[in-house]
Amino acid sequence: MAALRLASSVTLCPAAAAENYATALTEVAAESDSLDATVADMEKLEKIFAEEAIAEFFDNPTVPREEKTALIDEIAKSSELQPHTVNFLNVVIDNTRASLMPQIVREFETAYNALTGTEEAVVTSVVQLESQDLAQIATHVQNITGAANVRIKTRLDPELIAGFTVQYGRDSSNFIDMSVRKQIAEITSEFEMPSVNLEV
C-alpha cells in the first residue's frame, strides 16, 4: 500500500509529493513499531541532504544507477539506517525526488510528533551544548507545554556570541532568547533614550 503511494507521487506537485512520501513512511514505521528509530534516521538524512550537491547527484539522470546505489549503501552504513529507511530512500531516488528530502523530513517529523504527543524544540547556540544542558531545556519546554515528550534539534549560530535560543510550538512560534546578542541589544537600547534639556 505505502509503496504504491510512493510510486504514484512522482506525478504530484512538490508539496503534495513530500506529504505523500512522509505519510507512506509513517505507515511503514508505525506498522513495524519503529517510529523512534525512523525519526532518528530522518534527522540523519536531513543533515546529509542539507548539502544540495547530494540531491543534485541523485537527481541527475546522467549518473549511472550503480554509482547512486554505491552512495546509498555508503550513507546507509555510515548512518546505520533502518532497512525500511534504506528502501524508502531508494524509492525516493528512483523517482528523482531527492531534492524533496528536506520537505519529506519535515512532513515526517510533523506526523511523528502528532502520533507520539511530542513537542519539537530547536535549540540554537554558538557551540554544541552538553547533553545535560539539553536535557534541562527539554524538561523546561515539557513543563511549559505539557507535552508527553520533547525532541531537541540543535543548530549552531556564531552570531549569538554566547548563550542560546529555543524555538518551540506550532511553526516554532514560541521563542526563548537567552543569548548574549539579545543582552547587548537590550543594553544598547537603553542608551538610545531621547535627549532631555536640562535647565541650569
C-alpha positions as CSV (number, residue, x, y, z in Angstrom):
1,M,0.0,0.0,0.0
2,A,2.7,2.5,1.1
3,A,4.9,1.6,-1.8
4,L,2.1,2.2,-4.3
5,R,1.5,5.7,-3.0
6,L,5.2,6.4,-3.1
7,A,5.4,5.3,-6.7
8,S,2.5,7.4,-7.8
9,S,3.7,10.5,-6.0
10,V,6.1,11.2,-8.8
11,T,3.3,13.0,-10.7
12,L,2.3,15.2,-7.8
13,C,3.4,18.8,-7.1
14,P,6.4,19.0,-4.7
15,A,4.5,19.8,-1.5
16,A,1.9,17.1,-2.1
17,A,4.6,14.6,-3.1
18,A,6.6,15.3,0.1
19,E,3.5,14.8,2.2
20,N,2.7,11.6,0.3
21,Y,6.2,10.2,0.9
22,A,6.1,11.1,4.5
23,T,2.7,9.5,5.1
24,A,3.8,6.3,3.4
25,L,7.0,6.1,5.6
26,T,5.0,6.9,8.7
27,E,2.7,4.0,8.0
28,V,5.6,1.6,7.5
29,A,7.4,2.8,10.6
30,A,4.2,2.6,12.7
31,E,3.4,-0.9,11.4
32,S,7.0,-2.1,12.3
33,D,6.9,-0.3,15.7
34,S,10.0,1.7,14.7
35,L,8.8,5.3,14.8
36,D,11.6,6.4,17.1
37,A,14.3,4.7,15.1
38,T,12.9,6.1,11.9
39,V,12.7,9.7,13.1
40,A,16.3,9.3,14.1
41,D,17.1,8.1,10.6
42,M,15.3,11.1,9.1
43,E,17.3,13.5,11.2
44,K,20.5,12.0,9.9
45,L,19.2,12.2,6.3
46,E,18.1,15.8,6.9
47,K,21.8,16.8,7.6
48,I,23.1,14.8,4.7
49,F,20.6,16.3,2.1
50,A,21.2,19.8,3.5
51,E,24.1,19.7,1.1
52,E,22.4,20.5,-2.2
53,A,25.1,18.7,-4.2
54,I,23.9,15.4,-2.7
55,A,20.3,15.8,-4.1
56,E,21.7,17.1,-7.4
57,F,23.8,14.0,-7.7
58,F,20.9,11.6,-7.1
59,D,18.5,13.5,-9.3
60,N,21.0,13.7,-12.2
61,P,19.7,11.3,-14.9
62,T,23.2,11.1,-16.4
63,V,24.7,9.5,-13.3
64,P,24.7,5.7,-13.6
65,R,22.3,3.9,-11.1
66,E,25.3,1.8,-9.9
67,E,27.0,5.0,-8.6
68,K,23.9,6.1,-6.9
69,T,23.5,2.7,-5.3
70,A,27.1,2.8,-4.1
71,L,26.5,6.2,-2.4
72,I,23.2,5.0,-0.9
73,D,25.0,2.0,0.6
74,E,27.7,4.2,2.0
75,I,25.1,6.5,3.6
76,A,23.1,3.6,5.0
77,K,26.2,2.0,6.5
78,S,27.8,5.2,8.0
79,S,24.5,6.4,9.3
80,E,23.3,2.9,10.5
81,L,19.9,3.4,8.8
82,Q,17.0,1.0,9.3
83,P,16.4,-1.3,6.4
84,H,13.0,0.2,5.6
85,T,14.6,3.7,5.6
86,V,17.1,2.5,3.1
87,N,14.3,1.0,0.9
88,F,12.4,4.3,1.2
89,L,15.5,6.3,0.2
90,N,15.9,4.1,-2.9
91,V,12.3,4.7,-3.9
92,V,12.7,8.5,-3.5
93,I,15.8,8.4,-5.6
94,D,14.3,6.1,-8.3
95,N,11.5,8.7,-8.6
96,T,14.0,11.5,-9.0
97,R,12.7,13.2,-5.8
98,A,15.9,13.5,-3.8
99,S,15.5,17.3,-3.8
100,L,12.4,16.8,-1.8
101,M,14.2,15.2,1.1
102,P,14.2,18.3,3.4
103,Q,10.5,18.7,2.9
104,I,9.8,15.0,3.3
105,V,11.8,15.0,6.6
106,R,9.7,18.0,7.9
107,E,6.4,16.3,6.9
108,F,7.5,13.0,8.6
109,E,8.6,14.8,11.8
110,T,5.2,16.6,11.9
111,A,3.4,13.2,11.6
112,Y,5.7,11.6,14.2
113,N,5.2,14.5,16.7
114,A,1.4,14.2,16.3
115,L,1.4,10.4,16.7
116,T,3.6,10.4,19.8
117,G,2.5,13.6,21.5
118,T,5.9,15.1,21.0
119,E,6.9,18.8,21.2
120,E,9.8,19.7,19.0
121,A,12.2,22.4,20.3
122,V,15.1,23.8,18.2
123,V,18.0,24.9,20.3
124,T,20.4,27.3,18.7
125,S,23.8,28.1,20.3
126,V,27.3,29.2,19.3
127,V,28.8,25.9,20.3
128,Q,27.2,22.5,20.9
129,L,25.6,22.3,24.3
130,E,26.3,19.5,26.7
131,S,23.7,16.7,26.9
132,Q,22.7,17.6,30.4
133,D,22.1,21.2,29.3
134,L,19.8,20.0,26.5
135,A,18.0,17.7,28.9
136,Q,17.3,20.6,31.2
137,I,16.0,22.6,28.3
138,A,13.8,19.7,27.2
139,T,12.4,19.5,30.8
140,H,11.6,23.2,30.8
141,V,9.8,23.0,27.4
142,Q,7.9,20.0,28.6
143,N,6.8,21.8,31.8
144,I,5.6,24.8,29.7
145,T,3.8,22.8,27.0
146,G,2.6,19.8,29.0
147,A,3.8,17.6,26.1
148,A,4.3,13.8,26.7
149,N,7.7,14.0,25.0
150,V,10.2,16.7,23.8
151,R,12.6,16.3,20.9
152,I,15.5,18.6,20.8
153,K,17.1,19.6,17.5
154,T,20.3,21.6,17.7
155,R,21.6,24.4,15.4
156,L,24.8,26.4,15.6
157,D,24.9,30.2,15.0
158,P,28.1,32.1,15.9
159,E,26.2,35.4,15.6
160,L,24.6,34.7,19.0
161,I,28.0,35.4,20.6
162,A,27.2,33.2,23.6
163,G,24.1,31.7,25.2
164,F,21.3,30.1,23.3
165,T,17.8,30.4,21.9
166,V,14.9,27.9,22.0
167,Q,12.1,27.8,19.5
168,Y,9.1,25.5,20.0
169,G,5.3,25.3,19.4
170,R,3.4,25.3,16.1
171,D,5.7,26.6,13.4
172,S,8.3,27.4,16.1
173,S,6.1,30.4,17.1
174,N,7.3,30.4,20.7
175,F,10.8,31.8,21.3
176,I,13.1,31.9,24.4
177,D,16.1,34.1,23.9
178,M,19.0,33.6,26.4
179,S,21.7,34.8,24.0
180,V,24.3,37.5,24.7
181,R,23.3,39.1,21.4
182,K,19.9,39.9,22.9
183,Q,21.5,41.2,26.1
184,I,23.7,43.5,24.0
185,A,20.7,44.7,22.1
186,E,18.9,45.5,25.3
187,I,21.8,47.4,26.7
188,T,22.2,49.3,23.5
189,S,18.5,50.3,23.5
190,E,18.9,51.8,27.0
191,F,21.4,54.3,25.6
192,E,19.1,55.2,22.8
193,M,16.9,57.4,25.0
194,P,15.5,60.7,23.8
195,S,17.6,63.7,24.7
196,V,16.4,65.8,27.7
197,N,17.0,69.5,28.1
198,L,18.4,70.3,31.5
199,E,17.8,73.7,33.0
200,V,20.8,75.1,34.8
